[in-house]
């Protein structure tokens, strides 16, 4: 007989806008019909957490974009904007940045930026 699971999601937010979704499974409440005894679930691999990027100390998070393989965001540094892809600065320092995005397979990253405005 198939095991039935109730999926519970939790959202962990870092710097109020970069969020990661974690899924946990919990057995559903027992129903009134008789079920065959089930073997205990196999031990799963321990949870592994890894820091992939950090906001530069002293800067503030402005906006971001999460892909399947990459994380991009804009930092505010003294009224100017810096774009980061997986923690590495992309381009220079801009007056404004909008519309972060990836192509379908995330091999290309794009954004619109205003540079040296008056």
ChimeraX attribute file (.defattr): number of C-alpha atoms within 10 A of each C-alpha:
attribute: neighborCount
match mode: 1-to-1
recipient: residues
	/A:1	7
	/A:2	5
	/A:3	8
	/A:4	11
	/A:5	12
	/A:6	11
	/A:7	11
	/A:8	10
	/A:9	11
	/A:10	10
	/A:11	10
	/A:12	12
	/A:13	11
	/A:14	10
	/A:15	10
	/A:16	8
	/A:17	14
	/A:18	16
	/A:19	14
	/A:20	12
	/A:21	10
	/A:22	10
	/A:23	10
	/A:24	11
	/A:25	11
	/A:26	10
	/A:27	10
	/A:28	11
	/A:29	9
	/A:30	8
	/A:31	7
	/A:32	6
	/A:33	5
	/A:34	7
	/A:35	9
	/A:36	6
	/A:37	7
	/A:38	9
	/A:39	6
	/A:40	6
	/A:41	7
	/A:42	6
	/A:43	6
	/A:44	6
	/A:45	6
	/A:46	6
	/A:47	5
	/A:48	5
	/A:49	6
	/A:50	5
	/A:51	5
	/A:52	9
	/A:53	13
	/A:54	10
	/A:55	14
	/A:56	14
	/A:57	7
	/A:58	9
	/A:59	15
	/A:60	15
	/A:61	19
	/A:62	16
	/A:63	17
	/A:64	20
	/A:65	17
	/A:66	17
	/A:67	13
	/A:68	9
	/A:69	9
	/A:70	15
	/A:71	18
	/A:72	24
	/A:73	22
	/A:74	25
	/A:75	23
	/A:76	20
	/A:77	17
	/A:78	9
	/A:79	10
	/A:80	14
	/A:81	23
	/A:82	23
	/A:83	26
	/A:84	20
	/A:85	17
	/A:86	15
	/A:87	16
	/A:88	11
	/A:89	15
	/A:90	16
	/A:91	10
	/A:92	10
	/A:93	19
	/A:94	19
	/A:95	15
	/A:96	18
	/A:97	21
	/A:98	14
	/A:99	11
	/A:100	18
	/A:101	18
	/A:102	18
	/A:103	10
	/A:104	9
	/A:105	9
	/A:106	12
	/A:107	9
	/A:108	9
	/A:109	13
	/A:110	12
	/A:111	13
	/A:112	12
	/A:113	18
	/A:114	12
	/A:115	14
	/A:116	8
	/A:117	7
	/A:118	4
